[in-house]
Amino acid sequence: MAEHRLGNRLKEFRTERGLTQTELALRIGVSRKTINTVENSVFVPSTILALSLARALGTTVEQLFHLIED
């Protein structure tokens, strides 16, 4: 059975909107480090965090996150 990881386009969407990690973090009430660890796939966000990120970036969770099969 294939294993799955969560990939994301968070940095791409964030930079397209001219936001720093700190600015995005302030918008949704988390730390800059949280944004960094999600962007680098170190931390898998909760559903609430994923929805908050998508809303803050004006996109959907499906466009922001995707499954990677190993």
MDTraj code that builds the backbone (N, CA, C; nanometers):
import mdtraj as md
import numpy as np

residues = "MET ALA GLU HIS ARG LEU GLY ASN ARG LEU LYS GLU PHE ARG THR GLU ARG GLY LEU THR GLN THR GLU LEU ALA LEU ARG ILE GLY VAL SER ARG LYS THR ILE ASN THR VAL GLU ASN SER VAL PHE VAL PRO SER THR ILE LEU ALA LEU SER LEU ALA ARG ALA LEU GLY THR THR VAL GLU GLN LEU PHE HIS LEU ILE GLU ASP".split()
xyz = np.array([
    [0.0839, -0.1188, 0.0000],
    [0.0000, 0.0000, 0.0000],
    [0.0881, 0.1247, 0.0000],
    [0.0545, 0.2193, -0.0845],
    [0.1324, 0.3430, -0.0955],
    [0.1128, 0.4297, 0.0278],
    [0.2210, 0.4955, 0.0659],
    [0.2121, 0.5917, 0.1752],
    [0.1857, 0.7289, 0.1158],
    [0.1214, 0.8135, 0.1953],
    [0.0872, 0.9479, 0.1491],
    [0.1524, 1.0533, 0.2375],
    [0.1915, 1.1628, 0.1719],
    [0.2376, 1.2815, 0.2427],
    [0.1517, 1.3972, 0.1940],
    [0.1493, 1.5024, 0.2724],
    [0.0738, 1.6206, 0.2344],
    [0.1683, 1.7231, 0.1738],
    [0.1469, 1.7552, 0.0481],
    [0.2232, 1.8605, -0.0174],
    [0.1426, 1.9893, -0.0126],
    [0.2088, 2.1006, -0.0364],
    [0.1350, 2.2267, -0.0346],
    [0.1982, 2.3294, -0.1275],
    [0.1174, 2.4282, -0.1599],
    [0.1606, 2.5408, -0.2426],
    [0.1509, 2.6698, -0.1611],
    [0.1655, 2.6569, -0.0304],
    [0.1483, 2.7694, 0.0607],
    [0.2444, 2.8840, 0.0282],
    [0.3713, 2.8554, 0.0115],
    [0.4684, 2.9615, -0.0166],
    [0.4338, 3.0308, -0.1480],
    [0.3973, 2.9532, -0.2490],
    [0.3610, 3.0102, -0.3787],
    [0.2438, 3.1077, -0.3664],
    [0.1365, 3.0645, -0.2998],
    [0.0194, 3.1506, -0.2829],
    [0.0527, 3.2727, -0.1973],
    [0.1315, 3.2520, -0.0918],
    [0.1670, 3.3618, -0.0012],
    [0.2484, 3.4678, -0.0742],
    [0.3513, 3.4248, -0.1475],
    [0.4371, 3.5213, -0.2151],
    [0.3646, 3.5902, -0.3310],
    [0.2753, 3.5191, -0.3998],
    [0.1956, 3.5821, -0.5060],
    [0.1119, 3.6976, -0.4514],
    [0.0750, 3.6885, -0.3251],
    [-0.0071, 3.7919, -0.2632],
    [0.0766, 3.8960, -0.1896],
    [0.2090, 3.8826, -0.2001],
    [0.2991, 3.9810, -0.1416],
    [0.3053, 3.9771, 0.0104],
    [0.2798, 3.8604, 0.0677],
    [0.2796, 3.8474, 0.2135],
    [0.4064, 3.7792, 0.2631],
    [0.4567, 3.8249, 0.3761],
    [0.5650, 3.7539, 0.4444],
    [0.5033, 3.6455, 0.5309],
    [0.5864, 3.5556, 0.5792],
    [0.5369, 3.4537, 0.6719],
    [0.4767, 3.5199, 0.7960],
    [0.5402, 3.6244, 0.8445],
    [0.4911, 3.6942, 0.9633],
    [0.3550, 3.7576, 0.9377],
    [0.3392, 3.8225, 0.8231],
    [0.2109, 3.8867, 0.7913],
    [0.0976, 3.7838, 0.7823],
    [0.1243, 3.6715, 0.7171],
    [0.0228, 3.5668, 0.7077],
    [-0.0093, 3.5106, 0.8457],
    [0.0931, 3.4884, 0.9245],
    [0.0738, 3.4366, 1.0602],
    [-0.0144, 3.5297, 1.1428],
    [0.0107, 3.6595, 1.1345],
    [-0.0700, 3.7575, 1.2087],
    [-0.2157, 3.7553, 1.1630],
    [-0.2377, 3.7368, 1.0334],
    [-0.3748, 3.7343, 0.9808],
    [-0.4576, 3.6198, 1.0372],
    [-0.3916, 3.5075, 1.0647],
    [-0.4701, 3.3920, 1.1113],
    [-0.4444, 3.3549, 1.2574],
    [-0.3576, 3.4303, 1.3233],
    [-0.3384, 3.4099, 1.4666],
    [-0.2491, 3.2932, 1.5050],
    [-0.1443, 3.2706, 1.4253],
    [-0.0462, 3.1678, 1.4598],
    [0.0922, 3.2312, 1.4561],
    [0.1942, 3.1529, 1.4883],
    [0.3304, 3.2058, 1.4849],
    [0.3886, 3.1965, 1.3444],
    [0.4911, 3.2758, 1.3200],
    [0.5629, 3.2681, 1.1926],
    [0.6225, 3.1290, 1.1748],
    [0.6682, 3.0706, 1.2838],
    [0.7279, 2.9368, 1.2783],
    [0.6250, 2.8333, 1.2312],
    [0.5000, 2.8492, 1.2695],
    [0.3955, 2.7575, 1.2233],
    [0.3834, 2.7655, 1.0718],
    [0.3811, 2.8868, 1.0183],
    [0.3726, 2.9041, 0.8728],
    [0.4933, 2.8382, 0.8067],
    [0.6115, 2.8609, 0.8617],
    [0.7341, 2.8047, 0.8066],
    [0.7312, 2.6520, 0.8066],
    [0.6880, 2.5923, 0.9158],
    [0.6887, 2.4456, 0.9233],
    [0.5836, 2.3836, 0.8318],
    [0.4720, 2.4522, 0.8103],
    [0.3726, 2.4023, 0.7144],
    [0.4289, 2.4145, 0.5729],
    [0.4857, 2.5286, 0.5390],
    [0.5436, 2.5493, 0.4054],
    [0.6478, 2.4445, 0.3724],
    [0.7253, 2.4042, 0.4704],
    [0.8335, 2.3079, 0.4493],
    [0.7917, 2.1632, 0.4755],
    [0.6613, 2.1407, 0.4890],
    [0.6047, 2.0065, 0.5092],
    [0.6607, 1.9351, 0.6314],
    [0.7017, 2.0131, 0.7314],
    [0.7476, 1.9565, 0.8580],
    [0.6272, 1.9281, 0.9481],
    [0.5247, 2.0109, 0.9339],
    [0.4050, 2.0051, 1.0174],
    [0.2831, 1.9939, 0.9274],
    [0.1961, 1.8974, 0.9572],
    [0.0697, 1.8827, 0.8840],
    [-0.0354, 1.9636, 0.9593],
    [-0.0958, 2.0613, 0.8927],
    [-0.1908, 2.1482, 0.9624],
    [-0.3211, 2.0766, 0.9962],
    [-0.3836, 2.1219, 1.1026],
    [-0.5172, 2.0736, 1.1363],
    [-0.6146, 2.1214, 1.0293],
    [-0.7323, 2.0665, 1.0296],
    [-0.8352, 2.1098, 0.9350],
    [-0.8652, 2.2576, 0.9532],
    [-0.8757, 2.3019, 1.0767],
    [-0.9059, 2.4431, 1.1047],
    [-0.7942, 2.5331, 1.0520],
    [-0.6694, 2.4944, 1.0730],
    [-0.5577, 2.5744, 1.0240],
    [-0.5545, 2.5750, 0.8708],
    [-0.5776, 2.4611, 0.8086],
    [-0.5792, 2.4540, 0.6624],
    [-0.6887, 2.5431, 0.6044],
    [-0.8069, 2.5401, 0.6643],
    [-0.9167, 2.6255, 0.6189],
    [-0.8843, 2.7733, 0.6403],
    [-0.8234, 2.8056, 0.7528],
    [-0.7858, 2.9447, 0.7818],
    [-0.6820, 2.9956, 0.6828],
    [-0.5843, 2.9122, 0.6504],
    [-0.4827, 2.9508, 0.5530],
    [-0.5452, 2.9746, 0.4162],
    [-0.6301, 2.8826, 0.3740],
    [-0.6953, 2.8971, 0.2438],
    [-0.7789, 3.0243, 0.2382],
    [-0.8547, 3.0494, 0.3412],
    [-0.9392, 3.1697, 0.3443],
    [-0.8535, 3.2963, 0.3402],
    [-0.7465, 3.2994, 0.4193],
    [-0.6598, 3.4181, 0.4240],
    [-0.5915, 3.4439, 0.2899],
    [-0.5712, 3.3374, 0.2121],
    [-0.5041, 3.3506, 0.0837],
    [-0.6016, 3.3563, -0.0336],
    [-0.7308, 3.3539, -0.0036],
    [-0.8316, 3.3664, -0.1081],
    [-0.8366, 3.2484, -0.2027],
    [-0.8175, 3.1293, -0.1490],
    [-0.8185, 3.0084, -0.2299],
    [-0.8910, 2.8976, -0.1559],
    [-0.8848, 2.7769, -0.2081],
    [-0.9475, 2.6623, -0.1420],
    [-0.8413, 2.5712, -0.0828],
    [-0.8832, 2.4887, 0.0094],
    [-0.7918, 2.3908, 0.0687],
    [-0.7388, 2.2982, -0.0405],
    [-0.8259, 2.2607, -0.1346],
    [-0.7859, 2.1702, -0.2414],
    [-0.6780, 2.2298, -0.3313],
    [-0.6812, 2.3611, -0.3514],
    [-0.5773, 2.4248, -0.4321],
    [-0.4485, 2.4441, -0.3533],
    [-0.4603, 2.4581, -0.2238],
    [-0.3450, 2.4847, -0.1386],
    [-0.2695, 2.3581, -0.0986],
    [-0.3435, 2.2498, -0.0763],
    [-0.2829, 2.1243, -0.0288],
    [-0.3161, 2.0094, -0.1232],
    [-0.2252, 1.9135, -0.1318],
    [-0.2467, 1.7958, -0.2151],
    [-0.1721, 1.6762, -0.1576],
    [-0.2215, 1.5576, -0.1889],
    [-0.1571, 1.4341, -0.1438],
    [-0.0456, 1.3945, -0.2397],
    [0.0641, 1.3483, -0.1824],
    [0.1754, 1.2956, -0.2595],
    [0.1872, 1.1483, -0.2223],
    [0.1805, 1.0610, -0.3214],
    [0.1961, 0.9175, -0.2965],
    [0.3424, 0.8785, -0.3091],
    [0.3912, 0.8072, -0.2090],
    [0.5299, 0.7585, -0.2115],
    [0.5331, 0.6138, -0.2554],
])
top = md.Topology()
chain = top.add_chain()
for i, resn in enumerate(residues, 1):
    res = top.add_residue(resn, chain, resSeq=i)
    for name in ("N", "CA", "C"):
        top.add_atom(name, md.element.get_by_symbol(name[0]), res)
traj = md.Trajectory(xyz[None], top)
